[in-house]
């Protein structure tokens, strides 16, 4: 499972941030890693230099073998919270998708 991290112009995509995001994704989605070819993470700060509530956004997209990508979004006060929230949503969504596929076989 490969993880690709993208940031907007308001967020510095330094190595520590990328490592933190990759660790969160790996921990949350390790159960499904056999089925996932790639996870794309898009981080953005909706308010830029201004401070606002829940202005950090994480869009996370998982590409499953032979399936359309599954994407989720989470907005939170910090990037870490947004990434963790998106990872939890994606874990739940992938669990449901793979469970349905398994039932049909």
N, C-alpha and C positions, 0 to 999 in steps of 0.2 A: 504494500500500500504506500503510494507516494503522496506526500502532502506538499501543496504549493500555496504559499502565502503571498497575497497581494495587499498593498496599502494605498490609500489615497494620498493626495499631496499634503494633508494635514497630519499624517502619522508617519513617523520615521520608522522604516522597516529594518531596524538594526538586528544583528544576529541574536541577541538575547530575546527579543520579542519573537522572532521566528522559532527559536528553540522552545520557548514557552508554549507557543501555539501548537507546534508539532507534538510536544509532550502531552498536552491536553487532548488532542485529537487521537493520538495513539492509545492513551489510557482509556478514553471513552469508547472508541470503536474497535479495540483489539479483538473483540469477540467476532466481529464481522470482517476482519482483515482478509480472510481468504476470498471473500466475494467482492471486495472493493479494489478497483484498479487505481483510483486516484481520488484525493479529496482536495478541493480548491477552497481556500479561505480568503474572503475579501473583507478587509477591515477599513472602516471609515469613521471620521469624526464629522457628524452632520452639522455642527455649529462652528467648526473651525476654531478660531481664536477665542470665540465667546464661550462662556461656560453655561451649560444648561443641564437639566435633568435628562438622563437616559439619551445622551447625544452620541454615544459610541455604538456603532452598528457592526455586527458580524453576520455576513452571509456565508453559509457553508454549503458546499455542494459535493455530494459523493457520487462517483460514477461506478455503478455496479456492472459486472460482466454481463453483456447481452441485454442490458436494460437501459431505459432512459435515466438521466441523472435525477437525483433527489436533492432538492435544495430547501434550506430553512433559513430563517432570519431571526436574530435576537438583538434587541436594543437594551442597553444598560448604562449605568453611570460610569463604569470603567471598562477598558478593553478586556481585562481578565474575566469580568463577569459576563460580558457579551459573548466571548469565546466559549466559556463554560456552558452558558445557557444554550447557545447554538449547538454545541456538541451533544448536550442532553436531548435536545429536540431531534437532532439527526439520528441519534442512537435509537430513540423511540420509533421514529419513522421507518428506519431501516429494519428494525425488529418486526414491525407490522408487515412490511413489504415482503421480507424473506419468509415470514411465517405463512403468509398467504400463498407464496410460491411453493412452499413445501407441502401445504395442504392439497394443492392441485395436482401434485405428482403422485 
